[in-house]
Amino acid sequence: MKILLVEDEPKVASFLHQGLTEQHHTVDLAADGLLGLRLAQAGGYDLLILDTLLPGLSGLEVCRQVRAQDTSVPILMLTALGETDDKIRGLDAGADDYLVKPFAFQELLARIRALTRRRHEAPAAEAVLRLADLTLDPVRKVVQRAGQVVQLTAREFALLEYLLRNQNRVVSRVDILEHVWETSFDTGSNVIDVYINFLRKKLDKDFTPKLIHTLVGMGYVMKEDA
C-alpha cells in the first residue's frame, strides 16, 4: 500500500517508517500538519496515519480537511492522548480508528489490515443492500437515502453494511467489534455508540421512517418499524 505518515517525533517517525517499509509498504513522511495536508490532498494514498499534536496544523484539522475532500481513504490517528473525550474528538473529525501511544507495532499492523481490508475487497458483482428508502452499493461504495447520496467514512460504511446485512436481527456490541473493527478493542469504550450516533445523524435525523434502533442491554437493530 501507499501510506502517508504524518508524525513530528523523529524517533517515532523513523521507527514506523522502517517497520512499514519492511512490510513492503511505500511510506511518505511529513513532519508537520501543513505538509501532511498538502500531500494528503494530492491523493493517491491507501491509508493516512496522523499524529494528533503536530506543528503548523493539528492532526485533527488535517483529518477534517481531508474528509471534506475524500470520504473513503482510511485514517488512523496516533496520539499520546488516551482519554475517551480525546478519542471522540478524533472520531468526530473523521478518523476511522484511534491508537494510543505507546503501542505494539503488531497492533498497528492489525489495525491497518482491518481498516484496509474492506476497501480492497472488490467482488465482481454483489447485490445492492436495501431497507425502506436506504440503499448501499457494496461494489461502488455508494449509500443513498431517499435518493440522496450520503457521504460516509470507511468505518461508518463498514458498520452500516454490517447492520444492513443483519437487518431485522439484533446485533450486540461484541458482534460489531468482532465483525466491523476486527481487532481487539476496549469493550468498555463507547466508540460503537459514537459511530451509531454518526450514522443516525446522517441517515435518520432528517428522514422517516427511523431505521436504526437501540435495544437497551441487547444491542442494535436496523428495521423499518420502531
PERAGI-V212648 format. One line per field, one symbol per residue. phi: phi as a letter, one per 30 degrees, with the letter a starting at -180 (. if undefined). psi: psi as a letter, one per 30 degrees, with the letter a starting at -180 (. if undefined). burial: b if it has 16 or more other ideal C-beta (glycine too) atoms within 10 Angstrom, else e. Layout:
# PERAGI-V212648
phi=???
psi=???
burial=???
This chain:
# PERAGI-V212648
phi=.cccccbcdeddddddeddddddiccbccbcbdddeddddddijcdacccddcbdiaddddeddddddcbccddbcccaddcdedddddddddjdcabbcddbddddedddddddceddcdbddaadddbahccbbcdddhbcbbhicdcdbdeddddddeddddceibdcdddededccdhbdbddddcddeddddeddddccecbbddccbcceibkbbcaddd
psi=ljkkjjkfjeeeeeeeeeeeefgglkkkkkgleeeeeeeeffagkfkkjklejklekleeeeeeeeefejffkkkkkklfjgleeeeeeeeefglfljkkkllkeeeeeeeeeeefeeefjikekkkkkkjbgkkkjfefhkkkkhfkkkklleeeeeeeeeeefgkgkkkleeeeeefeeglkkjfflgeeeeeeeeeeeefeeglklkfjkkjkfeblkklel.
burial=bebbbbbbbeeebeebbeebeeeebebbbbbebebbbebbeeeebbbbbbbbebeebbbbebbebbbeebbebbbbbbbeeeeeebbbbbbebbbbbbbeeeeeeeebeebbebbbebbeeeeeeeeebebbebbbebeebebebeeeebebbbbbbbbbbbbbebbeeebebeebbeebbbeebeeeeebbeebbbbbeebbbeebeeebbbeeeeebbbbbeee
